[in-house]
Amino acid sequence: MKIKYLQRAFAIVAMAALAACGGGGSSTSTVPVPTPSAVAPNLLSRIVGVGDSLTAGYQSAGWLGATNVPNPLLTGTPYAGAPAPFGQENGWWSLLYEQAQTAVTGLPFNPLMMAGPSSPLPLIAGPGFGNELVPANPALTGGLEFGPLFGTASGAGCKANDQAAYSLTTVATTLMNPNATPFDLGIPGLTIHEEIAMHQPLVPSCAAIPGIPAAVQGVVGGESQDFWPVLHGFTNLGSSLTPLSAAVSLKPTLATVWLGANDLLKYAFSAGQWQGDDTSVAQVQSDMTTIINQLKASGAKVVVANIPDILVAPQFFTVQDPAVLTAELAPTLQPAVCNIQANAACTIELFATSQSPALPITLPEAQSLVVAVSNAYGLGATTSTPGYLTETGMLTTIETLGGVIKADPALLANPTALATALTTALQLDPNGAGSGLGGNYFTPAWAAQVQSVNDNINNGILAAAQATNTPLVDTKTLEDNLSWKGAIGAAPSPYFLQALSINPGKCCTLGFGGGVLSFDGLHPSDTGYALIANAFIQTINTAYGTTMNPVSAVNVYNGTGYFYPDPFAQH
């Protein structure tokens, strides 16, 4: 499974991916399950999604529902004329809705309905929001196989479609179906408390916000852009409008709740400077209990999900000798360690060998370089608790190394000198918290702190689920099983093997470019969303006695019966 996606996601613009995916950790074995016989037969007749960009169907650093947006970055390739990938119709909530409609009617569901004027999704019109990462002709992107579409430089403002989303008078222009009532109320960027308390956009524009530290700019304000595109049809609620009150007003028969990822991401990527979100067990439990109870009071049955471990996602490249992880893998998987876990040394070596002409660097040489960098700046390459380079930090590393090695290949024999060349580029600070902390790299100490908040959020969600007798969808364990954590020990987990069998030798793992996540390293691919949809379907069927069939992840991957083959996975 030789991964070729190294360069694809590296065109990402700074923090464009931070509108949703996160981490956490806790057991779900003690969550009580309601008795199926007590559930009304029309449970699936009105499903409402409460959440953030994961529920919204956000992918690859962008939010788009239009199926016909041109992709000029494919000019000059056999795929010229193909549209940009769209995410909303391929999201897990959309797939869940389709399976529910089939269970209710007994008739095959046509996914094209999700792209039409009566879609329950608030379909974002072209060119979409954000800097979506799309397939690209390397000749147009300086060698990259993927590039940002319709984006703007970080801090340079925003395109017209983005800005129109902030105002009720112009928001309709950003939607394909402005007159439809959405039932997917996922708002990218939303935090747990904002579900309860947010009444309107917090900021007036997607341009830089005055008075906000630079380190925080990238993680503040995304939910303000996405508020009216979802909730513009609920202004009749007046001053009581919140995302939660909008959901309650729909009187759902079943409500899915998946929040918490942005509370973690805003904390993690602001180096702890952003303190306005739920980061303690008590805070999370209190707000999640409020959300669950208000939905139940409206007559809804509810399922709530926890959040995956953020550091498992390939947005983070572990600064660790691959041999440390190899020793823990199941014997049959040990040669594939670089394909299972996003790893700095593996990525440097893969980049070097993919160049034309190839850069003369081997995996051991790449690891020597990583060790030198780590020793200089405390990233812990030789420990069992490594630090991480973020995707932007990895890009900066590769860009710097590419220039230095091409100029003087002899420097490969001097990893210390190469490490010194990275100092300014990565903004590494050996004397303190680190000016690059949160943006380019996580030290082992900061990674541990982020994981602690991760666990707090999931433990708070678990406590709320237990206190309200609400079934819990364990996406944390699902993603763990799809990652290197599912590959350690004597035998891989069944979930890991299932994903690996979708297209053996090509797909799918949670390694960088492994096909489970899209190019931003945080949000799922089409195939990844299918696996998540099945986790929700299984929990709902078990808890409430419904009979939804699972989604075929293979069909989603191949595009059989759907829109197109998964553009974020190898084929």
C-alpha positions as CSV (number, residue, x, y, z in Angstrom):
1,M,0.0,0.0,0.0
2,K,2.5,2.6,-1.2
3,I,0.8,5.9,-0.2
4,K,1.1,8.6,-2.9
5,Y,-0.9,11.3,-1.2
6,L,2.0,13.0,0.6
7,Q,1.8,16.2,-1.4
8,R,-2.0,16.3,-1.8
9,A,-3.2,17.7,1.5
10,F,-0.1,19.9,1.9
11,A,-1.8,22.7,-0.1
12,I,-4.0,23.4,2.9
13,V,-4.3,27.0,4.0
14,A,-3.2,27.2,7.7
15,M,-6.2,26.4,9.9
16,A,-8.9,26.0,7.2
17,A,-9.6,22.4,8.4
18,L,-10.5,23.4,12.0
19,A,-14.2,23.6,11.6
20,A,-14.7,20.2,13.2
21,C,-13.0,16.9,14.0
22,G,-11.6,16.2,17.4
23,G,-10.6,13.8,20.1
24,G,-11.4,12.2,23.4
25,G,-11.4,9.0,25.4
26,S,-13.7,7.1,27.6
27,S,-15.5,3.7,28.0
28,T,-19.1,3.4,26.8
29,S,-19.8,0.0,28.4
30,T,-22.0,1.4,31.2
31,V,-24.3,3.5,29.0
32,P,-27.9,2.2,29.5
33,V,-29.9,1.2,26.5
34,P,-33.7,1.9,26.2
35,T,-36.0,-1.0,25.7
36,P,-36.8,-1.3,21.9
37,S,-40.5,-2.3,22.5
38,A,-41.2,1.1,24.1
39,V,-40.4,3.0,20.9
40,A,-43.0,4.3,18.5
41,P,-42.9,2.8,15.0
42,N,-42.5,6.2,13.3
43,L,-39.2,6.9,15.0
44,L,-37.4,7.4,11.7
45,S,-40.0,9.8,10.2
46,R,-38.3,13.0,11.2
47,I,-34.6,12.8,12.0
48,V,-32.8,16.0,13.0
49,G,-29.0,16.3,13.2
50,V,-27.5,18.5,16.0
51,G,-23.8,19.1,15.7
52,D,-20.9,20.7,14.0
53,S,-19.1,20.2,10.6
54,L,-19.0,16.4,11.1
55,T,-22.8,16.4,11.0
56,A,-22.8,19.0,8.3
57,G,-20.8,16.8,5.9
58,Y,-17.8,19.1,5.8
59,Q,-14.8,17.7,3.8
60,S,-11.3,18.6,2.8
61,A,-11.2,22.0,4.3
62,G,-14.4,23.2,2.6
63,W,-18.2,23.1,2.8
64,L,-20.1,22.5,-0.5
65,G,-23.4,20.9,-1.7
66,A,-23.4,22.0,-5.3
67,T,-22.7,19.1,-7.7
68,N,-21.6,21.1,-10.7
69,V,-18.8,23.4,-9.4
70,P,-16.0,23.4,-12.0
71,N,-12.5,22.4,-11.0
72,P,-10.1,24.4,-13.2
73,L,-7.1,22.8,-11.4
74,L,-7.7,19.7,-13.5
75,T,-7.0,21.5,-16.8
76,G,-4.6,19.5,-18.9
77,T,-5.4,16.1,-17.3
78,P,-7.6,13.2,-18.4
79,Y,-10.0,14.4,-15.7
80,A,-10.4,17.9,-17.1
81,G,-14.0,19.0,-16.8
82,A,-14.7,16.9,-13.7
83,P,-16.5,18.9,-11.0
84,A,-15.0,19.7,-7.6
85,P,-15.9,17.1,-4.9
86,F,-18.9,18.0,-2.7
87,G,-19.3,16.8,0.8
88,Q,-22.7,17.4,2.2
89,E,-24.6,14.7,0.3
90,N,-21.8,12.2,1.2
91,G,-21.8,13.0,4.9
92,W,-22.7,10.4,7.5
93,W,-26.0,12.2,8.4
94,S,-27.1,12.2,4.8
95,L,-26.3,8.5,4.5
96,L,-28.2,7.8,7.7
97,Y,-31.2,9.8,6.4
98,E,-31.2,7.7,3.2
99,Q,-31.1,4.4,5.1
100,A,-33.9,5.6,7.4
101,Q,-36.1,6.6,4.4
102,T,-35.6,3.1,2.9
103,A,-36.6,1.5,6.2
104,V,-39.7,3.6,6.5
105,T,-41.0,3.3,2.9
106,G,-39.5,-0.1,1.9
107,L,-38.4,1.5,-1.4
108,P,-34.9,2.1,-2.7
109,F,-33.7,5.6,-2.0
110,N,-32.3,7.8,-4.7
111,P,-29.2,9.7,-3.3
112,L,-29.9,12.4,-6.0
113,M,-32.8,13.6,-3.9
114,M,-30.2,14.8,-1.3
115,A,-28.9,17.2,-4.0
116,G,-32.3,18.6,-5.0
117,P,-34.4,21.6,-4.0
118,S,-36.3,19.7,-1.3
119,S,-33.1,18.2,0.3
120,P,-33.1,18.1,4.1
121,L,-29.5,19.5,3.9
122,P,-28.8,23.3,3.7
123,L,-27.0,22.9,0.4
124,I,-24.1,25.3,0.1
125,A,-23.9,26.7,-3.4
126,G,-20.8,27.0,-5.4
127,P,-18.1,28.0,-5.0
128,G,-18.7,26.8,-1.4
129,F,-17.2,28.0,1.8
130,G,-13.5,27.7,2.8
131,N,-10.5,26.7,0.8
132,E,-11.5,23.3,-0.4
133,L,-8.7,20.9,-1.3
134,V,-9.4,19.3,-4.7
135,P,-7.6,17.1,-7.2
136,A,-5.2,19.2,-9.3
137,N,-2.8,19.1,-12.2
138,P,0.7,19.2,-10.7
139,A,1.8,21.5,-13.6
140,L,-0.7,24.1,-12.2
141,T,0.3,23.8,-8.6
142,G,4.1,23.7,-8.6
143,G,4.2,19.9,-8.3
144,L,1.3,19.3,-6.0
145,E,-1.3,16.8,-7.0
146,F,-4.0,18.7,-5.1
147,G,-4.6,22.3,-4.4
148,P,-7.0,24.8,-2.7
149,L,-9.9,25.8,-4.8
150,F,-11.5,29.3,-4.6
151,G,-9.4,30.1,-1.6
152,T,-7.7,33.3,-0.4
153,A,-4.5,33.8,1.4
154,S,-4.7,33.5,5.2
155,G,-5.5,36.9,6.7
156,A,-6.3,38.5,3.4
157,G,-10.1,38.5,3.8
158,C,-12.6,36.2,2.1
159,K,-14.3,35.6,-1.2
160,A,-17.8,37.1,-1.9
161,N,-19.6,33.8,-1.2
162,D,-18.0,33.6,2.3
163,Q,-18.9,37.2,3.2
164,A,-22.5,36.9,2.0
165,A,-23.1,34.2,4.6
166,Y,-22.7,36.6,7.5
167,S,-25.9,38.6,6.7
168,L,-29.5,37.6,6.6
169,T,-30.1,39.9,3.6
170,T,-27.5,38.1,1.4
171,V,-27.3,34.6,2.9
172,A,-29.8,33.1,0.4
173,T,-27.3,33.6,-2.4
174,T,-25.0,31.1,-0.7
175,L,-27.6,28.3,-0.8
176,M,-28.9,26.1,-3.6
177,N,-32.2,25.4,-1.7
178,P,-32.9,28.5,0.4
179,N,-36.6,27.8,0.6
180,A,-36.3,24.2,2.0
181,T,-36.5,23.4,5.7
182,P,-33.2,21.8,6.8
183,F,-33.2,18.9,9.2
184,D,-29.4,18.6,9.2
185,L,-28.6,21.5,11.6
186,G,-24.9,20.8,11.8
187,I,-23.0,24.1,11.9
188,P,-19.3,23.9,11.1
189,G,-17.2,25.4,13.9
190,L,-19.9,25.2,16.6
191,T,-19.0,24.3,20.2
192,I,-21.1,22.6,22.8
193,H,-22.1,25.7,24.7
194,E,-22.8,27.6,21.4
195,E,-25.5,25.0,20.6
196,I,-27.3,26.3,23.6
197,A,-26.4,30.0,23.7
198,M,-25.5,31.3,20.2
199,H,-28.1,33.7,18.9
200,Q,-26.4,35.2,15.9
201,P,-22.9,35.4,14.2
202,L,-20.3,36.4,16.8
203,V,-18.3,38.4,14.3
204,P,-19.4,40.3,11.1
205,S,-16.8,39.0,8.6
206,C,-14.4,36.3,7.8
207,A,-11.6,38.9,7.5
208,A,-9.1,39.1,10.4
209,I,-10.8,40.0,13.7
210,P,-9.3,43.1,15.4
211,G,-7.8,42.5,18.8
212,I,-7.6,38.7,18.5
213,P,-4.1,37.2,18.8
214,A,-2.7,35.8,15.6
215,A,-2.4,32.4,17.1
216,V,-6.2,32.3,17.7
217,Q,-7.4,33.9,14.4
218,G,-7.6,30.6,12.6
219,V,-9.9,29.0,15.1
220,V,-12.3,31.8,15.9
221,G,-15.3,32.9,13.9
222,G,-16.0,29.9,11.6
223,E,-19.3,29.2,13.2
224,S,-20.3,32.8,12.6
225,Q,-20.0,32.3,8.8
226,D,-22.0,29.1,9.0
227,F,-24.8,30.3,11.4
228,W,-27.2,31.9,9.0
229,P,-26.8,29.4,6.1
230,V,-28.3,26.8,8.4
231,L,-30.6,28.8,10.6
232,H,-31.9,31.6,8.3
233,G,-35.3,29.9,8.1
234,F,-35.8,30.0,11.9
235,T,-35.9,33.7,12.5
236,N,-39.5,33.4,13.6
237,L,-38.0,32.2,16.9
238,G,-36.9,35.8,17.5
239,S,-34.6,36.4,20.5
240,S,-34.9,32.8,21.6
241,L,-33.2,31.5,18.4
242,T,-30.3,29.2,19.1
243,P,-29.2,26.1,17.2
244,L,-30.8,24.0,19.9
245,S,-34.1,25.9,19.9
246,A,-34.2,25.5,16.1
247,A,-33.8,21.8,16.5
248,V,-36.5,21.6,19.2
249,S,-38.9,23.6,17.0
250,L,-38.7,20.9,14.3
251,K,-40.2,18.4,16.8
252,P,-37.9,15.6,15.8
253,T,-38.9,12.0,16.3
254,L,-35.1,11.1,16.5
255,A,-32.3,13.5,17.2
256,T,-28.6,12.8,16.7
257,V,-26.2,14.9,18.8
258,W,-22.4,15.1,18.0
259,L,-20.5,18.0,19.5
260,G,-17.3,18.7,21.3
261,A,-14.7,18.5,18.6
262,N,-14.4,22.3,18.2
263,D,-14.1,22.8,22.0
264,L,-11.0,20.7,21.8
265,L,-9.6,22.1,18.5
266,K,-9.9,25.7,19.5
267,Y,-8.1,25.0,22.7
268,A,-5.4,22.9,21.0
269,F,-4.6,25.1,18.1
270,S,-4.6,28.3,20.0
271,A,-2.0,26.9,22.4
272,G,-4.5,27.2,25.2
273,Q,-5.1,30.9,24.6
274,W,-8.7,30.4,23.7
275,Q,-10.5,29.5,26.9
276,G,-14.1,30.2,26.0
277,D,-15.3,26.6,25.4
278,D,-16.2,23.5,27.3
279,T,-12.9,21.8,28.4
280,S,-13.8,20.3,31.8
281,V,-15.9,17.2,32.6
282,A,-18.4,19.2,34.6
283,Q,-18.9,21.9,31.9
284,V,-19.4,19.3,29.1
285,Q,-21.8,17.2,31.2
286,S,-23.9,20.2,32.2
287,D,-24.3,21.5,28.6
288,M,-24.7,18.1,27.0
289,T,-27.4,17.2,29.6
290,T,-29.3,20.5,28.7
291,I,-29.1,19.7,25.0
292,I,-30.3,16.1,25.5
293,N,-33.1,17.0,27.9
294,Q,-34.5,19.8,25.7
295,L,-34.6,17.5,22.7
296,K,-36.3,14.7,24.7
297,A,-38.8,17.3,26.1
298,S,-39.8,18.0,22.4
299,G,-40.7,14.4,22.0
300,A,-37.5,13.1,20.4
301,K,-35.6,10.0,21.0
302,V,-31.9,10.9,21.2
303,V,-28.5,9.3,20.5
304,V,-25.3,11.2,21.4
305,A,-21.8,10.5,20.1
306,N,-18.4,11.0,21.7
307,I,-15.4,12.4,19.7
308,P,-12.4,10.6,18.2
309,D,-8.9,11.0,19.6
310,I,-7.5,14.1,17.8
311,L,-3.9,12.9,17.8
312,V,-4.8,9.7,16.0
313,A,-5.9,11.8,12.9
314,P,-3.3,12.2,10.1
315,Q,-3.4,16.0,10.6
316,F,-0.7,15.1,13.2
317,F,2.6,13.5,12.1
318,T,4.2,11.7,15.0
319,V,7.9,12.6,15.6
320,Q,8.9,9.0,16.4
321,D,11.2,6.4,15.1
322,P,9.0,4.1,13.0
323,A,10.8,1.1,14.6
324,V,9.2,2.0,18.0
325,L,5.7,1.5,16.5
326,T,6.7,-1.4,14.3
327,A,7.6,-3.5,17.3
328,E,4.0,-3.1,18.6
329,L,2.2,-4.0,15.4
330,A,0.7,-7.3,14.5
331,P,3.4,-9.3,12.7
332,T,1.6,-9.3,9.4
333,L,1.4,-5.5,9.4
334,Q,4.9,-4.6,10.5
335,P,6.2,-3.8,7.0
336,A,3.3,-1.4,6.5
337,V,3.9,0.8,9.5
338,C,4.4,4.0,7.4
339,N,1.0,3.4,5.8
340,I,-0.8,3.0,9.1
341,Q,0.4,6.0,11.1
342,A,1.2,9.5,9.9
343,N,4.9,9.7,10.7
344,A,7.4,12.5,10.1
345,A,10.3,10.3,9.0
346,C,8.2,8.2,6.7
347,T,6.8,11.3,5.1
348,I,10.2,13.0,4.6
349,E,11.5,9.8,3.0
350,L,8.4,9.4,0.8
351,F,8.7,13.0,-0.3
352,A,12.3,12.6,-1.2
353,T,11.8,9.5,-3.3
354,S,8.8,11.0,-5.1
355,Q,10.8,13.8,-6.5
356,S,12.1,13.9,-10.1
357,P,15.0,13.4,-9.8
358,A,14.6,11.7,-6.5
359,L,16.4,13.3,-3.5
360,P,19.1,10.9,-2.1
361,I,17.6,10.3,1.3
362,T,16.7,6.9,2.9
363,L,14.3,6.2,5.7
364,P,17.1,5.8,8.3
365,E,18.6,9.2,7.1
366,A,15.1,10.7,7.4
367,Q,14.8,9.4,10.9
368,S,18.3,10.7,11.8
369,L,17.1,14.1,10.7
370,V,13.9,13.8,12.7
371,V,15.8,12.8,15.8
372,A,18.2,15.7,15.4
373,V,15.2,18.1,15.1
374,S,13.5,16.5,18.1
375,N,16.6,16.6,20.3
376,A,17.1,20.2,19.6
377,Y,13.5,21.3,20.3
378,G,12.1,18.8,22.7
379,L,9.7,16.9,20.4
380,G,10.7,13.5,21.9
381,A,11.5,11.4,18.9
382,T,13.1,8.6,20.9
383,T,10.5,8.4,23.6
384,S,7.2,6.5,23.9
385,T,5.4,9.8,24.2
386,P,6.4,11.7,21.0
387,G,5.7,15.1,19.9
388,Y,3.9,15.9,16.6
389,L,4.3,18.1,13.6
390,T,1.0,19.4,12.3
391,E,0.1,19.2,8.6
392,T,1.3,22.8,8.2
393,G,4.4,22.1,10.2
394,M,5.1,19.0,8.0
395,L,4.7,21.1,4.9
396,T,7.1,23.7,6.2
397,T,9.6,21.0,7.0
398,I,9.4,19.5,3.5
399,E,9.6,22.8,1.7
400,T,12.7,23.8,3.7
401,L,14.3,20.4,3.3
402,G,13.6,20.2,-0.4
403,G,15.4,23.5,-1.0
404,V,18.3,22.8,1.3
405,I,19.0,19.2,0.1
406,K,18.7,20.1,-3.6
407,A,21.2,22.9,-3.0
408,D,23.6,20.8,-1.1
409,P,23.0,17.0,-1.0
410,A,26.1,16.6,1.2
411,L,24.1,18.0,4.1
412,L,22.4,14.6,4.3
413,A,25.5,13.5,6.2
414,N,25.0,16.3,8.7
415,P,21.5,16.0,10.2
416,T,22.3,18.6,12.9
417,A,23.0,21.2,10.2
418,L,19.8,20.3,8.5
419,A,17.9,20.6,11.8
420,T,19.3,24.0,12.2
421,A,18.0,25.0,8.8
422,L,14.5,24.2,10.1
423,T,14.7,26.5,13.2
424,T,13.4,29.7,11.6
425,A,11.0,28.0,9.2
426,L,9.2,26.0,12.0
427,Q,9.4,28.8,14.6
428,L,10.6,26.2,17.1
429,D,11.6,27.6,20.5
430,P,13.8,25.4,22.7
431,N,13.5,27.8,25.6
432,G,9.8,27.9,26.4
433,A,6.3,27.1,25.3
434,G,7.3,27.6,21.6
435,S,6.1,30.3,19.2
436,G,5.0,27.5,16.9
437,L,3.0,25.7,19.5
438,G,-0.4,24.8,18.3
439,G,0.3,25.8,14.7
440,N,3.4,23.9,13.5
441,Y,4.0,21.4,16.2
442,F,2.9,19.9,19.5
443,T,5.5,19.1,22.1
444,P,5.0,15.9,24.1
445,A,3.9,18.0,27.1
446,W,1.4,19.9,25.1
447,A,0.1,16.8,23.3
448,A,-0.5,15.3,26.7
449,Q,-2.4,18.3,27.8
450,V,-4.5,18.3,24.7
451,Q,-5.2,14.6,25.3
452,S,-6.3,15.4,28.8
453,V,-8.9,17.9,27.5
454,N,-9.8,15.3,24.9
455,D,-10.6,12.8,27.7
456,N,-12.4,15.5,29.7
457,I,-14.8,16.1,26.8
458,N,-15.5,12.5,26.3
459,N,-16.0,11.8,30.0
460,G,-18.4,14.7,30.2
461,I,-20.4,13.3,27.2
462,L,-20.4,9.9,28.8
463,A,-21.6,11.3,32.1
464,A,-24.4,13.1,30.4
465,A,-25.5,10.0,28.4
466,Q,-25.5,8.0,31.6
467,A,-27.5,10.6,33.6
468,T,-30.1,10.9,30.9
469,N,-30.3,7.2,29.9
470,T,-29.2,8.1,26.3
471,P,-27.5,5.7,23.9
472,L,-23.9,6.6,23.1
473,V,-22.3,6.2,19.6
474,D,-18.7,5.3,20.4
475,T,-16.9,7.0,17.5
476,K,-13.7,7.3,19.7
477,T,-13.3,3.5,19.7
478,L,-14.3,3.2,16.1
479,E,-11.5,5.6,15.0
480,D,-9.0,4.0,17.4
481,N,-9.8,0.6,15.8
482,L,-9.3,2.1,12.3
483,S,-5.9,3.6,13.3
484,W,-2.6,2.1,14.4
485,K,-4.2,1.4,17.8
486,G,-6.3,-1.2,16.0
487,A,-3.2,-2.8,14.5
488,I,-1.1,-3.4,17.6
489,G,-0.9,-6.6,19.5
490,A,-1.1,-10.2,18.2
491,A,-4.0,-9.5,15.8
492,P,-5.6,-6.4,14.3
493,S,-9.1,-5.4,15.3
494,P,-12.0,-6.5,13.0
495,Y,-12.7,-2.9,12.2
496,F,-9.2,-2.3,11.0
497,L,-9.3,-5.5,8.8
498,Q,-12.7,-4.5,7.4
499,A,-11.4,-1.1,6.3
500,L,-8.2,-2.7,4.9
501,S,-10.4,-5.1,2.9
502,I,-12.3,-2.4,1.0
503,N,-9.6,-2.4,-1.7
504,P,-6.7,-4.5,-0.4
505,G,-3.3,-2.8,-1.1
506,K,-4.9,0.6,-1.6
507,C,-7.6,1.4,1.0
508,C,-8.3,2.1,3.7
509,T,-6.4,3.1,6.9
510,L,-6.1,6.2,9.1
511,G,-2.5,6.7,7.9
512,F,-1.8,9.9,5.9
513,G,-3.6,9.4,2.6
514,G,-5.0,6.1,3.7
515,G,-8.5,6.9,2.5
516,V,-10.5,7.1,5.7
517,L,-10.1,10.9,6.0
518,S,-10.1,13.6,3.4
519,F,-7.2,15.8,2.5
520,D,-7.3,18.1,5.5
521,G,-6.4,15.2,7.8
522,L,-9.3,15.8,10.1
523,H,-12.7,15.4,8.3
524,P,-13.7,12.0,6.9
525,S,-13.6,10.9,3.3
526,D,-16.8,9.5,1.7
527,T,-15.7,6.1,2.8
528,G,-15.0,7.3,6.3
529,Y,-18.4,8.9,6.6
530,A,-20.0,5.6,5.5
531,L,-18.2,3.8,8.4
532,I,-19.4,6.5,10.8
533,A,-23.0,6.3,9.5
534,N,-22.9,2.6,10.3
535,A,-21.9,3.2,13.9
536,F,-24.9,5.5,14.3
537,I,-27.2,3.0,12.5
538,Q,-26.1,0.1,14.7
539,T,-26.6,2.1,17.9
540,I,-30.0,3.4,16.9
541,N,-31.1,-0.1,15.8
542,T,-29.9,-1.7,19.0
543,A,-31.3,1.0,21.3
544,Y,-34.7,1.6,19.7
545,G,-35.6,-1.5,17.7
546,T,-35.4,0.1,14.2
547,T,-34.4,-2.0,11.2
548,M,-32.1,0.3,9.1
549,N,-29.7,-1.6,6.9
550,P,-26.0,-0.6,7.1
551,V,-24.4,1.5,4.4
552,S,-22.1,-0.4,2.0
553,A,-18.8,1.2,2.6
554,V,-17.5,-0.7,-0.5
555,N,-20.3,0.8,-2.7
556,V,-19.6,4.3,-1.3
557,Y,-15.8,3.8,-2.0
558,N,-16.5,2.7,-5.6
559,G,-19.4,5.1,-6.2
560,T,-21.8,2.3,-6.9
561,G,-25.3,3.9,-6.6
562,Y,-23.8,7.1,-5.3
563,F,-22.4,10.2,-7.1
564,Y,-18.8,9.2,-7.9
565,P,-16.0,7.0,-6.5
566,D,-14.5,8.4,-3.3
567,P,-12.1,11.2,-4.4
568,F,-10.1,11.1,-1.2
569,A,-9.1,7.4,-1.4
570,Q,-6.8,5.5,-3.7
571,H,-8.3,3.3,-6.4
